[in-house]
Amino acid sequence: TSRSFESLRSQLDACSDANAVLVRADRSKDAFIATIAHELRDPLAPLVNVSAVLKLGAGDSVVVTRASDLILRQVRTISRLAEDLLDVSRVRLGMLEIRTNRVELSDILRLAVAAGMPVIAPNKHRLELGPMHPVQVIADEIRISQVLRNLLSNAAKYTDATGLITVA
């Protein structure tokens, strides 16, 4: 029995050591994700500024205006992805803040649809919005917008090209 006890003790120590290694690796991964997200955000502000400068200098040039709009949309997409990465890290560390206030749901939906258009447009999906009645909710506007954008992104991903996406 003393050998069995020693064997169990040895196995327990090995499991404890392995668990400690996994916990350190998990923390390192979270720190890496947070660092990458922060690093992604840094070059985005100058790109937004360049987009605005291009648009101002474009005059009537449709091509430059479209290019500027494309740059701005893509920068916003990258910025949202960086924020999503930070949110993953915040959730895992128990640091995600939920900031609720009274918001108009249809306004959030309209903004989410506008933000989702770069995902919807390439496959020429048709987007149909049902009637939007005023609905006041107490929610975190950013989180609700993320949920709606993710739903639209998934709808675009799983809808055949030129298919209909309905939001009601």
Number of C-alpha atoms within 10 A of each C-alpha: 6 7 8 9 10 11 12 12 12 12 12 12 12 12 12 12 12 11 12 12 11 12 12 11 12 13 14 12 13 19 14 13 18 20 15 14 22 16 12 15 16 11 12 17 13 11 17 19 12 15 21 17 12 18 20 13 11 15 10 10 10 11 11 17 19 14 14 22 17 14 18 19 19 16 20 17 16 16 20 16 15 21 17 14 18 21 18 17 22 15 11 13 11 9 11 13 10 11 11 13 12 11 15 16 19 15 16 17 19 15 13 21 21 13 19 20 17 15 19 25 14 11 15 14 19 15 18 11 13 9 9 13 9 10 10 13 13 12 16 16 20 14 13 15 20 16 13 21 21 14 15 23 18 13 19 26 13 11 15 13 15 15 16 15 18 12 16 9
